[in-house]
Amino acid sequence: MDSNIVKNILKEFGIKKQKKEEDIKLLKKQIYSKIPELEKLKDELDKVSICVLKNNMTVDEITRDIQNQNLQIKLNDINNKINKVLKKNGYDETVFIPKYECSLCSDTGYIKNKQCNCLKQAIINSAYEQSNMLQLGEENFDTFDIGYYSSNVDEKLGKSPLENIQGIKKVSEDFCKNILKKEQKSLLFIGSTGLGKTFLSNCIAKEIISKGYTAIYQTAPLLMDTVIGHKLSYNKEESKEKYNQIFDCDLLIIDDLGTETMNNIKFTELFNIINTRLLNNKKMVISTNLTIKKLYEIYDERVVSRFIGNFIICKFIGDDIRLKKKKMS
């Protein structure tokens, strides 16, 4: 990965972190101006905290421990008074804690000198130009509207599109909860266009990333272009990290499988990706407009056999949701 890209990402992190902390400083001023009693308690808290620091430099261990106990009692007492005043005035006790986007690293990008997953995800998004990741605020489990699915029973399946999508949604939510468990299978979404496969894939990506895991979301054509580009590159060091991320990320989402132009090299590489990730307990969500029968016609049997044996196959049914939304608007 280009060091300048990482520097630019960290610069953005720094700006976000600074903005959150400046917002808290401004909020403190506003609240203190309304509640002078609170500012006095905070000054008192600071003074006792300084005493704790000075006391920790005391040579006499017995004296130091006794003083620390007394000072800790004072700190607890002041904190209790602060919380009571905040509550009395309608504020939560966490009001002065910055609401960082990543609570694990406080938007620094690092935890004990190691890259936080939020930084890893930002690097992945940059490397793969995952513009779809910008939609995750809108396309997630909370905004997934099952009201567009018909309650009329499909005679072949013995259930309605509504019942079917409710089942797939439950499978997807369970998948997110159990992503690290070996017994949890990957997901294969099958169905015509406009039935919610991409939306539900975004729901999963949002949930996984919010749990602190990393995800790559790519269409099959772009993913295969990345792989072949690395294999045919004269300078493999430049594309190595991007290639390795396909195997190392916690979740790989491949959209529109079957729309890519295939050849023997791509067949081999696709099987290598799927098989390697399965062996390493790395989960995948793959969506396609093709039926299982059609997949057998297009792909190497080794690929499809992995789908049959190692994926939960979710078949989407019903009418095109996109057309319904257009008609309603």
N, C-alpha and C positions, 0 to 999 in steps of 0.2 A: 504494500500500500504506500502510495506517495506520501511522504512525511508532511508535505504542505497541506494535503487534505485533512490529515489528523490535526494539524495545527489550527486550521480554519474551523474544524468542528469544535475543538477545545476552546477556541476564541468565542464561538457562539454559546457554548456552555457557560463560559465566564460571564458573558453579557447577561444571560438569563439569571444566573446566580446573583449577580450584583443587583439586578432589577428587583428580584424577590426580597433581598435584604434591605434595599433602599425603601421599598414599600412598607416594610415592617418599621423602619425608623420613623417614617412619616406617620404611620398609624400610631406609634407610641406617643409622638408629640401631640397628636390630636386627642388621644385618650387622656394623657396626662393633663392637658389644658382643661379638660372637662372634669377630671377627678384628681385634684391636687394631692389628696390623701394617698393615692396610688403611687405617685412619684416619690413621695416621702418614704414610703415603705420600700420602694425599689432602691433608693439611696442607702437606706439602712441595710438592705440585703447586700449591697455592694461592699459596704464597710465591713460587715461581718465576714464576707468572702475573702477580703484582703487580709483580715486577721487570721483566717484559716491558712492562707499561704505563708504568712509570716511565722505562724506557730509551727508549721511543718519543717521549718529550718531550725527549730529549737533542738539543742544537743541532747538534753535530758529526755530520754524516751518516755519515762513514766509521766513527767509533767506534760509532754506533748500529747500523749494519749488522753489524759484527763481533760486538758484544754480543748482538744478536738471534740470530745464527747459533749462538752458544754456548748461549744460553738455550733455543733450540729443541731443541738436542741433549739438554739436561737434561730438557726436557718430554717428549720422545719416550722417553727412558730411564725416567722415572718412570711414564709411561703403560704401557710394556711390563711393568714390574714389577707394576703394579696388575692388568693383565690376566692375568698369570701367577698371581697370588695368587687372583684370582676363579676362574679355571679350576681351580686346584688344589682349591678348596673347592666346586666344582660349580656355579658361577655363570657366566652368559653375560656378555660384556663390555658388553652393552647394558642390564644389569640396572638401572642408575641413570637410564636415559632414560625419561621419562614416556611411557606408551602412549596418546597422544592418539587420539581417534576419527578425527580428520582430521590426517594427517601433513603435509599441505601448509600449513595455517595454524596448526597446534598448537591447534586449537579456539578461535581468536580470531575466526574468521569473515571475516578480511581477509588479503589478501596484497598488500603494498605499496599500501595505501589502496584496494584494489579488493575487492569482495565475492568471497569464495571460493565455489566451487560448492556446498560443503556448506551455506553460509548461504543461497544461492539456493534450494537444495532444501528447506531448512527453511521458507523463506518460501512456497514453492509448496505444501508439505504443509499449512501453516497456511491458506493461501488456499483450497485445494480440499478441506480436511478429509479428506485421503487416509488414512482409517483402515486401508485395506488395506496401506499401507506398513509398518504395525506387524507384518505377517505375514511380512515379507521375511526375518526371522531364521530362520523355520521353512520357508518356501517358497522354495527356491533350488536351483540345479543339484546341489548336494551331497546334498540331501534328496529329489530327484526320483526316486521309486521306479518303475522300469519293470516291476517284478515283477508288477504287477496286470494287465498286458496279455497277452492270449492269444497263444500261439505257433501256433495253428491258422491255416492259410492262408485268406485271404479270396479266394474263386474269382474274383470280379469284378476285384479289384486285383492278384491274383497274388502277394500277400504277406500276412504275418500282421500283426495289430495291433501285435505286439511289434517286428517289423522296421520297421513304419511309424513308430512313435513314436521308435525309435532314430534314424531318418533325420531326423525333425522336430527332435529334440534337437540333432543335429549342425548342422542348418541354423540353429537358434537360437543356438548357441554361436558359430558363424562370424559370424552377424549382430552379436553383441556385440563381437567382435574387430575388425570392419570398419565399425563404425557411422559413422565419418567419411568413408569412401571413397565417392566418387560412384557407382562401379559397383555398390555394395551396394544391393540392392533392399529395400524395406520388406516386412513380413510380413503375410499375411492368413490367420488361423486359421479354418477352417471345420469344423463337425462338431456332432453332437448334444451335449446337456448331459452333464456328468459324465465327459468324456473327457480332461480335463487341460488345456484351453485356458487357463483362468484361472491355474492353477498354473504353467504354463510361461511365461505372461505375467509372473507375479511373479518367476520365475527370471531372466528377461531384465531386468526392472526392477532387481532386486538387483545383478546383474552390472554393469549400466550405471552405477548410482549409486556402486558400489564403485570404479569406474574414474574417478570424479570428474566425471561428467556429470550433467545434470539430467533428470528425468523427471516427466511428469504421467500419472497413471493414473485414468481416469474411465469410468464407464458412459456409453453413448451418450445416454441420456435426460438425465443430469446435465450432460454436456458441452454439449448443445444448449440446455438451460435457461440455462447460464452465458452462452452466446453471445447468445441472444435477449434475455436480461435486460440485457446491455450495450447491445445495439442499441436497445432500447426505453426505456433509462434516461434520466431527465431530467438527471441529474448523471453524465455519462460519465467524468469524471475519477476518480470513486470505483471504477469497475469496469474502467477502462482497463488497469491493470497486469495484473490477473487475465486479461483478454481477450488481451492481448499475449503472456502467458506460453504460451498455447496454440500460438502461432506460433514463439516463440523458444526454448522448451525443446529440449534435444537429442533427447529421445525422447517421443513422444506415444503412449500406449496407450489405445485406445478399446475397451472391453469391451461385449459384448452389443449389437453393432450390429443394428438391426432391431427392438429392443424399444421404441424411442422413437416418439412420435406425430409423424408428419411432415406438413408443409405446404410450400407453395412457398418461403416464407422460409427454412425449415430446410434444404430441398434446396439452395438457393443457398449458404447458409452452410457446409453440410457440404462441398460441392464446393470452396468457397473455402479452407477449412482444408486439405483434402487436396491441392489443386492448388498452393497457396502453399508448403506444406511441401515438396512434391516439387521445385518450382522452386528452393527454397533449400537443397536437399540435407539436409533435416531428416527423420529416419527416423520411421516409425510402425509399431506393431503393432496390428492391428485383428482382433477376434475376433467371430464371429457363429455362430448356430445355423442360419442359412439357407444354402441351396445357391446356387451361382452363378445358376442359372435363376431362383430366387426373388428374388435381389438385382436381377436385370434387371426383374422384375415390379414391384418396390417403388420402386427408385431411378432417378433420371435416368440415361440411358445414359452421360453424361459421367463420372459417378461410377464406375460399374462398369467403364468402359473404362480408367480409371486403375488399378483393381485388376488388370485383366488384363495391362496393359502395364508396370506399375511395381512390382508386388508379387510376392513368391514365395508362391504359394498352397499352404498346408499343410492337407491334409485329414485330420482325426482320425477314426479308425474303431475299432470294438470295442464292448464292453459298458460300461455305466455304472460307472465306478470307485467312485463314492460308494456305490452299492448293494452292490458287492463288499465294500467296507470295513465297511459296516454288518453284513452277513451274517457276516463274519469276526470282528467284535467281539461 
